[in-house]
Amino acid sequence: MNTPIANGAAPEALPSARDAGKAARKQAPRSAIGEWNPDGRGHDALETILAQNAIRDAALLPIRHGRMAASPWSYYRGAAAVMAADLASAPHTDLQVQLCGDAHVLNFGLWRSPERNLLFDLRDFDETLPGPFEWDVKRFLASLVILADSNGLPPSAAREAVRRGFDSYRAWTGTYATWAELDVWYDNVDVTQLAEYLAPDHEHELELQIEKRADKRSQRGSLKKLTQLVDGSRQITEDPPYRTHAVADYATQLDAIISRYRASIPDHIAHLWSRYDLVDAVQQVVGVGSVGMRVFLTLSEERRTGDALFLQVKQAGPSVYEQFVGASRYPTHGERVVQGQRLIQASTDMFVGWTSIEGMDYYVRQFRDGKVIPDGAAIAPRLPAFAEACGHVLARAHARSGDALAIDGYLGAAPRVADGFTDFAFAYAEQNRRDHAQLAAAVESGTVPAAPGWP
């Protein structure tokens, strides 16, 4: 990887920042990083999961439970609230970054930047909030163990993935600590660099494959795949219960959301948006952790050519970290998500925005637009290399929003720190297995209603 020459921060600032990182070792001893004490967690995992249902669409909750109960991996994807409470129950640093909040390994992916470059970055920000840097790192590393196990990889492969993911995070944090701030902000990981991580001997072939897949997942690709002509007009096709036109109850809200959304985007994007007319909308069921939150897919057409623009409108609730680190400084959760995304990502979808209606917050983003979301089974054979790329991206996100020099000062270079993070990842994977079994038993007994999760 090419790195720019460090232009240097003010020399007097360097020792104080690094010293702050070293001082954080007293608050959160590095010798305790690998410890996990189930007896000290202070909450019941199943109760924490069910408490999140209060703001969700009750009709969709059985699907949420069914998806989470499917496997320890799918449970982990939906259990960010459980892990947030667990992380907060243990000693932690005060080295603040803008947390992704749900930095599991499949929440890294690719999409087209406004300049049409294919970039690799974090892709989910529903839980974003300022918090201790290591919370993102621990959620990321534990996810590697759980995903490896769910795909039949041996513990040795999971351990290699964790070590390479952490080593990459630590190395790039140290590198970013020497860069000028503008160099950090201009940096990104593009598809070429990702291919170099994943297939150093065949990077060009892999890059072409990824580009081809991204081209299929475009606005025009979505038009072909997800719509049909009905009496001469475009309509989004249904796939009940995961995509339906059952939006009558939300029709008034949706009109207001789309209208008010315009106030949250820059004037030049609002000017572009004004050239489109909304022609159809459906309610969606997406993801695992998001099931039950109100999500709509809208289709708009450009007046002159009829070209399509798909936007996804998604309900935003409180971050799972809010009760532990305090409320966001932004007045709505939709704005919290968007502003966090803009801070973390190297380049952000130009249509992201937010609005609120009838006491509910929403954010808006493009649907697909070159998005390539990794598949667990597909990346499993290359999990250590993929983890290395993710560690790079996470370090850059934290360097943008936090103090890389302080984080570097805390982590240091001692192998025992990597050992500690690795031990935690494996210990928490076992805790996740027990928590999944608790939910699965509740579903089996009928205590928690569930429906088949996927088609």
C-alpha positions in Angstrom: 0.0 0.0 0.0 1.3 3.4 -0.8 1.4 5.9 2.0 2.0 9.6 1.8 4.9 11.3 3.5 3.9 12.5 6.9 3.7 16.3 6.9 3.7 16.3 10.7 1.4 17.6 13.4 2.7 20.3 15.8 5.6 18.5 17.6 4.4 19.7 21.0 1.0 18.0 20.4 2.4 14.6 19.8 3.7 13.6 23.3 0.5 14.8 25.0 -1.7 12.8 22.7 0.4 9.7 23.0 0.6 10.2 26.8 -3.2 10.4 26.9 -3.4 7.0 25.3 -0.9 5.5 27.7 -2.8 7.1 30.6 -5.9 5.3 29.4 -4.2 2.0 30.3 -4.9 2.8 34.0 -8.6 3.2 33.3 -8.8 0.1 31.1 -5.8 -2.1 31.8 -4.6 -3.9 28.7 -4.0 -7.0 30.8 -7.8 -7.2 31.2 -8.7 -6.8 27.5 -9.2 -10.5 27.0 -11.4 -11.0 30.1 -15.1 -11.7 29.8 -17.2 -12.3 32.9 -20.8 -13.4 32.2 -21.8 -12.9 35.8 -21.1 -9.2 35.6 -23.1 -8.3 32.5 -26.1 -7.0 34.5 -28.8 -7.8 32.0 -30.7 -10.7 30.5 -29.9 -11.1 26.8 -33.4 -12.2 25.8 -35.0 -9.4 27.7 -32.7 -6.9 26.0 -33.7 -8.2 22.6 -37.4 -8.1 23.3 -37.2 -4.6 24.8 -36.2 -3.4 21.3 -39.6 -4.5 19.9 -41.5 -1.6 21.5 -40.8 0.8 18.6 -41.1 -1.8 15.8 -44.0 -2.9 13.6 -45.6 -5.7 15.6 -46.6 -7.6 12.5 -43.0 -8.1 11.5 -41.6 -9.2 14.8 -42.0 -12.9 14.2 -39.8 -12.6 11.2 -37.2 -10.8 13.3 -37.2 -13.5 15.9 -37.1 -16.2 13.2 -34.1 -14.6 11.5 -32.2 -14.2 14.8 -32.9 -17.7 15.9 -31.7 -19.3 12.6 -28.0 -19.5 13.8 -25.5 -18.0 16.2 -24.3 -15.8 13.3 -27.7 -14.4 12.4 -28.3 -13.9 16.1 -25.1 -11.8 16.4 -26.1 -9.7 13.5 -29.3 -8.7 15.3 -27.9 -8.5 18.9 -26.0 -5.3 18.8 -28.0 -4.1 21.8 -26.9 -7.2 23.8 -23.2 -6.6 23.0 -23.5 -2.9 23.7 -24.7 -3.6 27.3 -22.0 -6.2 27.7 -19.2 -3.9 26.5 -20.5 -1.1 28.8 -20.4 -3.5 31.8 -16.6 -3.8 31.6 -13.8 -1.3 32.1 -13.3 0.8 28.9 -11.1 3.7 27.8 -12.3 7.2 27.3 -10.5 7.4 23.9 -13.5 8.5 21.9 -14.3 7.9 18.2 -17.4 8.1 16.2 -18.5 4.4 16.6 -19.9 2.6 13.6 -21.7 0.9 16.5 -22.2 -2.4 14.6 -18.9 -3.1 13.0 -19.4 -6.8 12.3 -17.5 -8.2 9.4 -20.4 -8.2 6.9 -21.1 -4.5 7.6 -18.1 -3.7 5.4 -18.9 -3.5 1.7 -18.5 -1.7 -1.5 -20.5 1.0 -3.4 -20.1 3.7 -5.9 -19.0 7.1 -4.7 -20.5 10.3 -6.2 -17.4 10.3 -8.5 -18.4 6.7 -9.6 -15.4 5.1 -7.9 -16.0 1.7 -6.3 -14.9 2.1 -2.6 -14.7 -0.4 0.3 -15.8 1.0 3.6 -18.2 0.6 6.5 -21.8 0.5 5.4 -24.2 0.4 8.3 -24.6 3.3 10.8 -27.9 2.8 12.6 -26.1 2.6 15.9 -23.4 5.3 15.3 -22.6 7.4 18.3 -19.4 8.7 19.9 -17.9 6.1 22.2 -14.7 4.1 23.2 -12.8 3.0 20.1 -12.3 -0.6 21.4 -16.0 -1.3 21.4 -16.0 -1.2 17.5 -12.8 -3.3 17.5 -14.2 -6.0 19.8 -17.5 -6.3 17.9 -15.5 -6.6 14.7 -13.1 -9.3 16.0 -15.8 -11.4 17.7 -17.8 -11.4 14.5 -14.8 -13.1 12.7 -14.9 -16.0 15.1 -18.7 -16.4 14.9 -18.7 -16.2 11.1 -15.8 -18.6 10.8 -17.6 -21.2 12.9 -20.9 -20.7 11.1 -19.1 -21.6 7.8 -17.3 -24.6 9.2 -13.8 -23.1 9.4 -11.5 -24.5 12.1 -10.6 -22.5 15.2 -7.1 -22.0 13.7 -8.6 -20.1 10.7 -10.7 -18.0 13.0 -7.7 -17.2 15.1 -5.7 -16.2 12.0 -8.5 -13.9 10.9 -8.7 -12.2 14.3 -5.0 -11.7 14.5 -4.7 -10.3 10.9 -7.8 -8.1 11.5 -6.4 -6.7 14.7 -2.8 -6.4 13.4 -4.1 -4.4 10.4 -6.1 -2.1 12.6 -3.2 -1.5 14.9 -0.6 -1.0 12.1 -2.9 1.4 10.2 -3.7 3.3 13.3 0.0 3.8 13.9 0.4 4.9 10.3 -2.5 7.4 10.4 -1.0 8.8 13.6 1.9 10.1 11.5 -0.2 11.6 8.7 -1.4 15.1 8.3 -5.1 15.4 8.9 -6.0 16.1 5.2 -4.1 13.0 4.1 -6.2 10.9 6.5 -9.4 12.5 5.2 -8.5 12.1 1.6 -7.5 8.4 2.0 -9.8 5.6 1.0 -9.7 1.9 0.2 -10.8 1.3 -3.4 -11.7 -1.9 -5.2 -8.1 -2.2 -6.5 -6.7 -2.2 -2.9 -9.4 -4.7 -1.7 -8.4 -7.0 -4.6 -4.8 -6.7 -3.5 -5.7 -7.8 0.0 -7.9 -10.7 -1.1 -5.9 -12.1 -4.1 -2.4 -10.6 -4.4 -1.5 -12.9 -7.2 -4.8 -12.4 -9.2 -5.9 -9.0 -8.1 -6.8 -7.8 -11.6 -9.1 -10.7 -12.3 -10.9 -10.3 -8.9 -11.2 -6.6 -9.4 -13.0 -7.2 -12.7 -15.4 -9.7 -11.1 -16.3 -7.2 -8.4 -16.7 -4.4 -10.8 -19.0 -6.6 -12.9 -21.1 -7.4 -9.9 -21.4 -3.8 -8.8 -22.5 -2.8 -12.3 -25.5 -5.2 -12.0 -26.4 -3.7 -8.6 -27.1 -0.3 -10.1 -30.2 1.9 -10.3 -30.8 0.7 -13.8 -30.2 -2.9 -12.8 -32.7 -2.5 -10.0 -35.2 -1.2 -12.5 -34.9 -4.4 -14.6 -34.9 -6.7 -11.6 -37.5 -5.1 -9.3 -40.1 -3.5 -11.4 -42.7 -4.3 -14.0 -45.0 -2.3 -16.3 -48.6 -2.2 -15.1 -51.0 -0.3 -17.5 -48.0 1.6 -18.9 -46.6 2.6 -15.6 -43.6 1.3 -13.6 -44.4 -0.5 -10.4 -42.1 -2.2 -7.9 -42.8 -5.9 -7.9 -44.0 -7.6 -4.7 -42.4 -10.4 -2.8 -44.7 -10.9 0.2 -44.1 -10.6 3.1 -40.6 -9.1 2.4 -41.7 -6.5 -0.2 -45.4 -5.4 -0.4 -47.5 -2.5 -1.4 -49.2 -2.6 2.0 -48.2 1.0 2.6 -51.8 2.5 2.9 -51.3 3.0 6.6 -48.2 5.0 6.0 -49.2 6.8 2.8 -49.7 10.2 4.4 -46.5 9.8 6.4 -44.5 8.7 3.4 -45.6 11.7 1.3 -44.6 14.0 4.2 -41.3 12.2 4.7 -40.3 12.6 1.0 -41.3 16.3 1.0 -39.5 17.1 4.3 -36.4 15.1 3.3 -35.5 17.7 0.8 -34.6 20.2 3.5 -31.8 18.0 4.8 -29.8 17.7 1.6 -27.5 20.3 0.1 -29.2 22.8 -2.3 -27.5 21.4 -5.4 -28.7 17.8 -4.6 -32.2 19.2 -3.8 -32.1 20.8 -7.3 -31.3 17.5 -8.8 -34.0 15.7 -6.7 -36.6 18.3 -7.9 -36.3 16.8 -11.4 -37.8 13.5 -10.2 -41.4 12.4 -9.5 -42.3 9.7 -7.0 -44.2 6.9 -8.9 -44.3 4.0 -6.5 -43.4 2.8 -3.0 -43.4 -0.5 -1.1 -42.7 -1.6 2.4 -39.6 -3.7 2.9 -38.2 -6.2 5.4 -34.4 -5.9 5.4 -31.5 -7.3 7.3 -31.7 -8.9 10.7 -31.3 -6.2 13.3 -33.5 -3.9 11.3 -36.5 -6.2 11.0 -39.6 -4.5 12.4 -38.3 -1.0 11.8 -40.4 0.7 9.1 -38.5 0.6 5.8 -39.8 1.8 2.5 -38.4 1.5 -1.0 -39.4 4.3 -3.3 -39.2 4.5 -7.1 -39.0 8.0 -8.7 -38.6 8.8 -12.4 -36.8 11.6 -14.0 -39.3 13.7 -15.9 -37.3 14.1 -19.2 -36.0 10.6 -19.8 -37.9 8.4 -17.3 -34.6 7.3 -15.7 -35.1 5.6 -12.4 -34.0 6.6 -8.9 -34.6 4.2 -6.0 -34.4 5.6 -2.5 -34.7 3.7 0.7 -36.5 5.4 3.6 -35.7 3.7 6.9 -36.9 4.3 10.5 -34.1 5.4 12.9 -34.4 4.6 16.6 -32.1 5.4 19.5 -28.6 4.0 19.2 -28.1 0.9 21.4 -25.2 2.8 23.0 -27.2 5.8 24.0 -28.1 4.6 27.5 -24.4 4.0 28.2 -22.7 7.0 26.7 -25.4 9.6 26.6 -27.7 10.9 23.9 -26.6 12.3 20.5 -26.0 16.0 20.1 -28.3 15.9 17.1 -32.0 16.4 17.6 -33.2 13.4 15.7 -32.0 9.9 15.2 -32.2 10.2 11.4 -29.7 13.1 11.5 -27.6 11.2 14.0 -27.2 8.3 11.5 -26.5 10.6 8.5 -24.0 12.9 10.3 -22.2 9.8 11.8 -22.0 8.2 8.3 -20.6 11.4 6.8 -17.9 11.6 9.5 -16.9 7.9 9.3 -17.0 7.1 5.5 -14.3 8.2 3.1 -17.1 9.2 0.6 -20.8 9.3 1.2 -23.9 8.8 -1.0 -24.9 12.2 -2.1 -28.6 11.5 -1.5 -28.4 10.7 2.2 -30.7 12.8 4.3 -33.2 12.6 7.1 -36.6 13.7 8.3 -39.2 13.1 11.1 -42.9 12.7 11.1 -45.5 11.9 13.8 -42.8 11.2 16.4 -40.8 8.8 14.2 -37.3 9.6 12.8 -36.2 8.4 9.4 -33.1 8.6 7.2 -33.0 8.3 3.4 -30.3 6.8 1.1 -29.9 5.4 -2.4 -30.9 1.8 -2.8 -28.0 -0.3 -4.2 -26.2 2.1 -6.5 -23.3 -0.3 -7.0 -23.5 -1.7 -3.5 -21.7 -5.1 -3.2 -22.5 -6.6 0.2 -20.2 -9.5 1.0 -21.7 -13.0 1.4 -20.4 -14.9 4.4 -19.9 -18.2 2.6 -18.1 -16.5 -0.3 -15.6 -14.6 1.9 -15.0 -17.5 4.4 -12.2 -19.0 2.3 -10.5 -15.6 2.3 -11.6 -14.5 5.8 -8.1 -13.6 7.2 -7.3 -11.5 4.1 -10.8 -9.9 4.2 -10.3 -9.2 7.9 -7.1 -7.4 7.2 -8.9 -5.1 4.7 -11.6 -4.4 7.3 -9.1 -3.6 9.9 -7.6 -1.0 7.6 -11.0 0.6 7.0 -11.9 0.6 10.7 -8.6 2.3 11.6 -9.2 5.0 9.0 -12.7 5.6 10.3 -11.4 6.0 13.8 -8.5 8.2 12.7 -11.0 10.5 11.0 -13.2 10.9 14.0 -10.8 10.3 16.9 -7.2 10.7 17.9 -5.1 8.0 16.1 -2.0 8.9 18.1 -3.8 8.4 21.4 -5.2 5.1 20.3 -1.8 4.1 19.1 -0.3 5.1 22.5 -2.9 2.9 24.3 -2.4 -0.1 22.0 1.4 0.0 21.9 3.3 -2.8 20.2 3.2 -5.6 22.8 2.0 -9.0 21.5 0.0 -9.5 24.6 -2.4 -6.8 23.5 -3.2 -8.8 20.3 -3.5 -11.9 22.5 -6.0 -10.1 24.7 -8.2 -9.0 21.9 -8.1 -12.5 20.4 -9.0 -14.1 23.8 -12.0 -11.7 24.1 -13.2 -12.5 20.6 -13.3 -16.2 21.3 -14.8 -15.8 24.7 -17.5 -13.6 23.4 -18.3 -15.9 20.6 -19.1 -18.6 23.2 -21.3 -16.1 25.0 -23.1 -15.4 21.8 -23.6 -19.1 21.3 -25.3 -19.3 24.7 -27.4 -16.3 24.1 -28.6 -17.7 20.7 -29.5 -20.9 22.4 -31.6 -19.0 24.9 -33.6 -17.3 22.1 -33.9 -20.5 20.1 -35.3 -22.3 23.1 -37.8 -19.5 23.6 -38.9 -19.8 20.0 -39.1 -23.6 20.2 -41.3 -23.4 23.3 -43.6 -20.8 21.7 -42.7 -18.2 24.3 -41.4 -15.9 21.6 -43.4 -15.9 18.3 -41.4 -16.6 15.2 -41.9 -17.0 11.5 -39.5 -18.3 8.8 -36.9 -15.7 8.4 -36.0 -15.9 4.7 -37.7 -17.0 1.5 
